[in-house]
Amino acid sequence: MNAGPLGGLTVIELAGLAPAPFAATMLADLGADVVRVDRASPGADVLGIPNDPLTRSRRTIGVDTKTPGGVEVVLSLAEQADVLIEGFRPGVAERMGLGPEQVHARNPRLVYGRITGWGQDGPLAPVAGHDINYIGLSGALATIGRAGEKPVAPVNYLGDFGGGGLYLAMGVLAALYERMSSGTGQVVDASMVDGSALLTTQLYGMKAAGAWSGERGENLLDGGAPFYDTYACADGRYVAVGAIEMRFWSALVEVLELDAESLPLHLDQSQWPKLREILSEAIGKYTRDELVAKAAGTDACLTPVLTPEEAADHPHNVARGTFAEVGGTVQPAPGPKFDRTPAPQPQAPHPAGADTAEVLGEFGYDAAAVAALREAGEVA
């Protein structure tokens, strides 16, 4: 089986929630050998859900990291690994005996990736929070929502995943590249405040250029422009319209059978309320799928707003292999795509601790040593 572009890379993941597992999943998807360190007693593990896609494509060992023997097991694995990923609050890993200094004393080449909401330092570092709090502080949340209404939480895509796990995975890969020349690992401090702020980079350029001067929901790309928004169709389902440039706008006008000569200039912001009424009425005459079929093959930039279930069955996504069935659950497939070293087929999640003996054996523990650790309750 093709190992993917990260074949040969060994990653230790300390079990956690959302962003850290997502970073580990991306590395595992691309061929890294990820070993997830779960709790020694699976019944006490409340961190995940059954068959969680964020635990796919890796092995899992059960370790009691509250015991010296359990900590030593993780350190011995880290001694032979390339990367360690953790998502605890600042100071927690250090108190466990698994902080960067403790791990680097055993393996100075290891890249130590850590993801938190606020970062490892700063006045808010020790405070609790969730995705919505982090993107609130970064400025990202304030830009999402309708004009005159409150900000809308975009699920937890911006903090936990885009500005969290994906941000950490990029940092880990950058540190691995640097290690090729220095021979030394380093700590990657990924904060969801920092990561979600980075996702707003274009916004600052647009503001400086005067291209983003309105309040929330009044600008070109936040639903303020009638030609960049979603609209309800006759069947209560929705389409997404993104006809910004003139050639795309002209194509949309043609699909909707509107009189181009009588329409307001679409880039004239003072005409946006009137234009929105026109588009809403025209689009509302069709069911979603009727209108999508009408726009097919054109550059009208009109597409359906699909549910996650519908997205998996869309012909384009099927052709691209955008989704896959893993362990009976349909979910997004690994990405991006590589022409020489494609990602391996994702594997179903293993029960927590299921691979303890196998993994420890590969890392140098003989059967007697594993049995002794189990007898002491230090591993599953």
VENSULJO-V19142 format. One record per backbone hydrogen bond with DSSP energy under -1.0 kcal/mol. NH is the residue of the N-H (numbers start at 0). CO is the residue of the C=O. E is the energy in kcal/mol with one decimal. If there is no record, write none. Layout:
NH_CO_E + NH_CO_E
This chain:
5_29_-3.1 + 6_3_-1.8 + 8_5_-2.0 + 10_32_-2.5 + 11_82_-2.8 + 12_34_-2.8 + 13_84_-2.8 + 14_36_-2.0 + 19_16_-1.1 + 21_17_-2.2 + 22_18_-2.2 + 23_19_-2.3 + 24_20_-2.6 + 25_21_-2.3 + 26_22_-1.8 + 27_23_-2.7 + 28_24_-3.3 + 29_25_-1.3 + 30_27_-2.0 + 31_26_-2.3 + 32_8_-3.2 + 33_31_-1.1 + 34_10_-3.0 + 35_58_-3.1 + 36_12_-3.6 + 37_35_-1.0 + 37_60_-3.0 + 43_40_-2.2 + 44_41_-1.7 + 51_48_-1.3 + 54_51_-2.3 + 55_52_-1.3 + 56_346_-2.1 + 58_33_-1.6 + 60_35_-2.7 + 62_37_-2.7 + 63_377_-2.7 + 64_62_-1.1 + 66_63_-1.5 + 70_66_-2.4 + 71_67_-2.3 + 72_68_-1.7 + 73_69_-1.9 + 74_70_-2.6 + 75_71_-2.3 + 76_72_-1.8 + 77_73_-2.8 + 78_74_-1.8 + 79_76_-1.5 + 80_77_-1.0 + 81_9_-2.4 + 82_9_-1.8 + 83_110_-2.3 + 84_11_-2.7 + 85_112_-2.2 + 91_88_-2.0 + 94_90_-2.1 + 95_91_-1.7 + 96_93_-1.0 + 97_92_-2.9 + 102_98_-2.5 + 103_99_-3.3 + 104_100_-1.5 + 105_102_-1.2 + 106_102_-2.0 + 109_106_-1.6 + 110_81_-2.9 + 111_185_-2.3 + 112_83_-3.1 + 113_187_-2.8 + 114_85_-1.9 + 115_189_-2.1 + 124_121_-1.6 + 126_123_-2.2 + 132_129_-1.4 + 133_129_-1.9 + 134_130_-2.6 + 136_132_-1.8 + 137_133_-1.6 + 140_134_-2.2 + 142_139_-1.3 + 143_140_-1.8 + 148_145_-2.1 + 151_143_-2.4 + 154_152_-1.8 + 156_153_-1.7 + 161_156_-3.8 + 162_157_-2.4 + 164_159_-2.6 + 165_160_-2.8 + 167_163_-2.6 + 168_164_-2.6 + 169_165_-2.1 + 170_166_-1.9 + 171_167_-2.7 + 172_168_-2.2 + 173_169_-2.1 + 174_170_-2.3 + 175_171_-2.2 + 176_172_-2.0 + 177_173_-2.2 + 178_174_-1.9 + 180_177_-1.4 + 181_177_-2.1 + 182_178_-2.4 + 184_107_-2.9 + 187_111_-3.0 + 189_113_-2.8 + 191_115_-2.0 + 192_116_-1.9 + 194_190_-2.9 + 195_191_-2.2 + 196_192_-1.9 + 197_193_-2.2 + 198_194_-1.3 + 199_196_-1.6 + 200_197_-1.6 + 203_199_-1.0 + 204_200_-1.1 + 205_201_-2.3 + 206_202_-2.6 + 207_203_-2.1 + 208_204_-1.6 + 209_206_-1.3 + 210_205_-2.7 + 217_214_-1.8 + 224_218_-1.2 + 227_224_-1.8 + 228_240_-1.1 + 230_238_-2.2 + 232_236_-3.2 + 233_285_-3.6 + 235_232_-2.0 + 238_230_-2.0 + 239_302_-3.2 + 240_228_-3.1 + 241_300_-2.3 + 242_226_-1.3 + 243_241_-1.6 + 248_244_-2.6 + 249_245_-2.6 + 250_246_-1.5 + 251_247_-2.2 + 252_248_-2.5 + 253_249_-1.9 + 254_250_-2.2 + 255_251_-2.4 + 256_253_-1.0 + 257_252_-2.5 + 261_258_-1.0 + 267_264_-1.6 + 270_267_-2.0 + 271_268_-1.3 + 274_270_-2.6 + 275_271_-2.6 + 276_272_-1.6 + 277_273_-1.8 + 278_274_-2.5 + 279_275_-2.8 + 280_276_-2.2 + 281_277_-2.4 + 282_278_-2.9 + 283_279_-1.9 + 285_282_-1.7 + 290_286_-2.2 + 291_287_-2.4 + 292_288_-2.2 + 293_289_-1.8 + 294_290_-1.9 + 297_294_-2.1 + 302_239_-2.2 + 304_237_-2.3 + 310_306_-2.7 + 311_307_-1.4 + 312_309_-1.0 + 317_313_-2.6 + 318_314_-2.6 + 319_315_-2.0 + 321_316_-2.5 + 323_330_-3.1 + 325_328_-2.8 + 328_325_-1.6 + 330_323_-2.6 + 332_321_-2.8 + 353_350_-2.4 + 354_59_-2.5 + 355_352_-1.3 + 358_354_-2.8 + 359_355_-2.6 + 360_356_-2.1 + 361_357_-1.8 + 362_358_-1.6 + 363_360_-1.3 + 364_359_-2.9 + 369_365_-2.2 + 370_366_-2.4 + 371_367_-2.1 + 372_368_-2.1 + 373_369_-2.3 + 374_370_-2.4 + 375_371_-1.7 + 376_373_-1.2 + 377_372_-2.4 + 379_61_-2.6
